[in-house]
C-alpha cells in the first residue's frame, strides 16, 4: 500500500472518529438537558396555540364588529362630514374615536386611525391628525403613502416644513403614479423654493418633468427650474 493511500485512510478514520465523538456528545447533551428541552418545546407550543386562539376567537370576531361599526363612518368620511365621522351621530354610529378605543388592535380599528387622521387634518386639527396618522400602519401601498403625504401636510401647516419634505418625497416615491406623485413632489419642491435651496428645486422639478411627463404639472416644471437657475446664478454674483 502506498504511503499516500495509507495517509488518506488514516485521515478518513480520524474524521469518522470526530463525527462519532460529536454524535455521542450531542446524545449526552440531550440526555443531560432533556427536561429543560422538553419544557422549552412545550412553552413554544403553548405560545403558538395561544396566539392562534387569540387571533381566531378574539381578534377575528372583534374585527368583524369593528367593520360593522366602521361602515357608517366611511360614508360620512366620503361625503366630507368629518365631525360626524370622528365623533359619531345620534343614530347608533359611535365615531372613529370610539372605534379606535375599542377595536384599535384590529385591522378595521387600524383603518379607523387613517380615517380619523385625515378627518382631523381636514378640520385643521393637525396635532390630533398627526397622532392618528403616525399610529396608522397598513399593508395597503396607496393608503400608507397617502398617510405619509397627509403627515407632510400637517407638518407643513404647523411650521415644520423641513420635516414635511421627507414625508412628501417618501409618499411620492411610494405611490409612483402620474396623478399623485407630481403633486407630492411639487409640495416638497415649493418648500425648497421658499428656503432658497435652488439646487433641490431643480432636482425635484426635474423628476416631475422627466419621470411624469404626461402629468399637467410636468408642463409647469420648466418654469420652476428656469426660475431656480436664474436665482441661483444671481446669488452667485
Order of alpha helices (4+ residues) and beta strands (2+ residues): alpha-alpha-alpha-alpha-alpha-alpha-alpha-alpha-alpha-alpha-alpha-alpha
